Amino acid sequence: MMKKLATWTVVAFATSLSACGGTGYSNRSLESVHQPVVRNATHQFDVAAGSGDLAPSEQGRLQGWFDAIGVRYGDRISIEDPSPYGASGAQSAIRGMIERRGLLLSHDVPVTTGAIPAGHLRVIVSRASAHVPGCPDWSTRSSINFNNATSANYGCATNSNIAAMVADPNDLIKGARNEAYDPSTATRAIKTYREKTPTGAGSLQGTDTSKGGGQ
């Protein structure tokens, strides 16, 4: 009887140890399993520019659409003009509306759906968002770890903050490229370090300590 009890005790203890090192404790690297996921959404709006200019009524419609979708910093706004000569007046009006919102017009025009009606322009707003699915993750305990692995929630705080703060979430997929490379800008810090006079240069200042303070 005593022998059977001892056997069952060992089996139960082994089961409890395996439960402590279950899901979430298999990652033994410093790379978090919780990574940001980037999603892109494209919104399009057609405005009439039959005479080459944008009528006040069309500007009001476009302003209302911008307000409805909440155009904000980080959005990429572009214009698709199918006319052979281009409606320069309408494009200038749209550009001014975008700049008054503190945004810039993008030259990259994404692919849209549906044909653009004759005498119309298409305004496209591309918006990217990032989030970390599955966070926070408290599915496992972090106090006992026999596999020397990271906890299930490891990386959730850091990656969630990055996903929330990045201006363009697409930079998490591929960093922005500097098309106007200036060598002087890249070497400015090194040039300043080499040419700036050291703070300890010059002779030390002498102080007379023979006189008492205020006497």
C-alpha positions as CSV (number, residue, x, y, z in Angstrom):
1,M,0.0,0.0,0.0
2,M,2.8,2.4,0.8
3,K,4.5,1.6,-2.4
4,K,1.4,2.5,-4.5
5,L,0.9,5.8,-2.7
6,A,4.5,6.8,-3.4
7,T,4.1,6.0,-7.1
8,W,0.9,8.1,-7.4
9,T,2.6,11.0,-5.6
10,V,5.5,11.1,-8.1
11,V,3.1,11.0,-11.1
12,A,1.0,13.9,-9.7
13,F,4.1,16.0,-9.1
14,A,5.4,15.4,-12.6
15,T,2.0,16.4,-14.0
16,S,2.1,19.7,-12.1
17,L,5.6,20.5,-13.4
18,S,4.5,19.9,-17.0
19,A,1.5,22.2,-16.5
20,C,3.8,25.0,-15.2
21,G,5.9,24.8,-18.4
22,G,3.0,24.6,-20.8
23,T,1.8,27.0,-23.5
24,G,3.7,30.3,-23.6
25,Y,6.9,28.8,-22.1
26,S,8.3,27.3,-25.3
27,N,9.9,30.5,-26.6
28,R,13.5,30.4,-25.3
29,S,14.7,33.3,-27.5
30,L,14.6,37.0,-26.9
31,E,12.3,37.6,-29.9
32,S,8.7,38.1,-28.8
33,V,6.0,35.9,-30.4
34,H,3.7,38.9,-30.2
35,Q,4.5,41.0,-33.3
36,P,2.5,44.0,-34.7
37,V,0.1,43.3,-37.5
38,V,-0.3,46.0,-40.1
39,R,-3.6,46.5,-42.0
40,N,-4.1,48.9,-44.9
41,A,-7.5,50.4,-45.9
42,T,-8.2,52.5,-49.0
43,H,-11.0,55.1,-49.2
44,Q,-12.0,56.7,-52.5
45,F,-14.2,59.7,-53.4
46,D,-15.1,61.0,-56.8
47,V,-15.5,64.8,-57.4
48,A,-16.8,66.6,-60.5
49,A,-14.2,68.7,-62.3
50,G,-15.9,69.1,-65.7
51,S,-14.5,72.6,-66.5
52,G,-11.1,71.9,-65.0
53,D,-11.9,73.6,-61.7
54,L,-13.5,72.4,-58.5
55,A,-16.8,74.1,-57.8
56,P,-17.6,75.3,-54.3
57,S,-20.3,72.7,-53.9
58,E,-17.8,70.0,-54.8
59,Q,-15.3,71.4,-52.3
60,G,-18.0,71.3,-49.6
61,R,-18.7,67.6,-50.5
62,L,-15.1,66.8,-50.3
63,Q,-14.6,68.6,-47.0
64,G,-17.6,66.7,-45.6
65,W,-16.0,63.4,-46.7
66,F,-12.7,64.3,-45.1
67,D,-14.5,65.1,-41.8
68,A,-16.6,61.9,-42.0
69,I,-13.6,59.5,-42.4
70,G,-11.5,61.6,-40.0
71,V,-8.5,62.4,-42.1
72,R,-5.5,62.7,-39.9
73,Y,-1.7,62.7,-39.7
74,G,-0.3,59.5,-41.2
75,D,-2.9,59.2,-44.0
76,R,-1.6,59.2,-47.5
77,I,-3.8,61.3,-49.8
78,S,-3.5,61.1,-53.6
79,I,-5.4,62.2,-56.7
80,E,-6.2,60.0,-59.7
81,D,-7.0,62.1,-62.8
82,P,-7.9,60.1,-65.9
83,S,-8.3,63.1,-68.2
84,P,-5.6,63.3,-70.9
85,Y,-4.6,66.9,-70.0
86,G,-5.4,66.9,-66.3
87,A,-7.6,69.2,-64.4
88,S,-4.9,71.5,-62.9
89,G,-7.4,73.9,-61.3
90,A,-9.2,71.2,-59.5
91,Q,-6.0,69.5,-58.4
92,S,-4.7,72.8,-57.0
93,A,-7.9,73.3,-55.1
94,I,-7.7,69.8,-53.6
95,R,-4.1,70.3,-52.7
96,G,-4.9,73.5,-50.9
97,M,-7.7,71.7,-48.9
98,I,-5.2,69.0,-47.9
99,E,-2.5,71.5,-46.9
100,R,-4.9,73.5,-44.8
101,R,-5.3,70.3,-42.7
102,G,-1.5,70.1,-42.2
103,L,-1.1,67.2,-44.6
104,L,0.7,66.7,-47.9
105,L,-0.4,65.2,-51.2
106,S,1.2,61.9,-52.1
107,H,2.4,61.1,-55.6
108,D,1.9,57.4,-55.2
109,V,-1.5,56.5,-56.5
110,P,-2.8,53.1,-55.3
111,V,-5.0,50.8,-57.3
112,T,-8.7,51.5,-56.8
113,T,-12.0,49.8,-57.8
114,G,-14.5,50.9,-60.3
115,A,-14.1,53.3,-63.3
116,I,-13.9,57.0,-62.7
117,P,-16.8,58.9,-64.3
118,A,-16.1,61.2,-67.1
119,G,-15.1,64.7,-66.0
120,H,-14.4,63.5,-62.4
121,L,-11.3,63.2,-60.2
122,R,-10.8,60.5,-57.7
123,V,-9.4,61.4,-54.2
124,I,-7.8,58.4,-52.5
125,V,-7.0,58.2,-48.8
126,S,-4.8,55.3,-47.8
127,R,-4.7,54.5,-44.1
128,A,-2.6,52.0,-42.3
129,S,-3.1,50.7,-38.8
130,A,-1.1,48.5,-36.5
131,H,-2.0,46.4,-33.5
132,V,-0.6,43.4,-31.6
133,P,-3.1,40.6,-31.5
134,G,-3.4,38.5,-28.4
135,C,-2.0,41.1,-26.0
136,P,-1.9,41.2,-23.1
137,D,-1.4,37.5,-22.7
138,W,-1.5,36.1,-19.1
139,S,-2.3,32.5,-20.2
140,T,0.7,31.2,-18.3
141,R,2.5,31.9,-15.0
142,S,5.8,33.8,-15.1
143,S,6.9,32.9,-11.6
144,I,7.9,29.3,-12.4
145,N,9.9,28.6,-15.5
146,F,11.8,25.4,-15.8
147,N,12.4,25.8,-19.6
148,N,14.4,29.0,-19.2
149,A,12.0,30.7,-21.6
150,T,10.2,34.0,-21.8
151,S,6.8,34.5,-20.3
152,A,3.6,34.5,-22.4
153,N,3.2,38.2,-22.1
154,Y,6.8,39.0,-23.1
155,G,7.0,41.8,-25.7
156,C,3.4,42.8,-25.5
157,A,4.0,46.2,-23.8
158,T,6.9,47.3,-26.0
159,N,5.4,46.2,-29.4
160,S,2.0,47.5,-28.5
161,N,3.5,51.0,-27.7
162,I,5.5,51.0,-31.0
163,A,2.4,50.0,-32.9
164,A,0.4,52.8,-31.3
165,M,3.1,55.6,-31.7
166,V,4.5,54.9,-35.2
167,A,3.3,57.7,-37.6
168,D,3.2,55.4,-40.6
169,P,2.6,51.7,-39.6
170,N,3.9,50.6,-43.0
171,D,7.4,51.5,-41.7
172,L,7.1,48.5,-39.4
173,I,7.1,46.3,-42.6
174,K,9.7,48.3,-44.5
175,G,11.5,51.4,-43.4
176,A,11.1,54.6,-45.3
177,R,13.7,55.3,-48.0
178,N,15.6,58.6,-48.1
179,E,15.4,59.4,-51.8
180,A,17.3,62.8,-51.4
181,Y,20.5,61.5,-49.8
182,D,22.8,64.2,-48.7
183,P,26.3,63.1,-47.5
184,S,26.8,66.3,-45.5
185,T,23.8,65.5,-43.4
186,A,25.0,62.0,-42.7
187,T,28.4,63.2,-41.6
188,R,27.3,66.3,-39.7
189,A,27.5,64.7,-36.3
190,I,31.0,63.4,-37.0
191,K,32.1,66.7,-38.4
192,T,30.8,68.5,-35.3
193,Y,32.6,66.1,-33.0
194,R,35.9,66.6,-34.7
195,E,35.8,70.3,-35.1
196,K,34.2,71.5,-31.9
197,T,36.6,72.8,-29.2
198,P,36.8,70.5,-26.2
199,T,35.2,71.8,-23.1
200,G,38.4,71.3,-21.1
201,A,40.5,73.3,-23.4
202,G,42.4,76.4,-22.0
203,S,44.0,77.0,-18.7
204,L,42.3,76.4,-15.4
205,Q,40.8,79.4,-13.5
206,G,42.6,80.4,-10.3
207,T,40.6,81.1,-7.1
208,D,42.0,83.0,-4.1
209,T,41.0,81.1,-1.0
210,S,43.0,83.2,1.5
211,K,40.1,85.6,2.1
212,G,37.1,84.7,4.0
213,G,33.7,84.7,2.5
214,G,32.2,88.2,2.4
215,Q,35.1,89.9,4.2
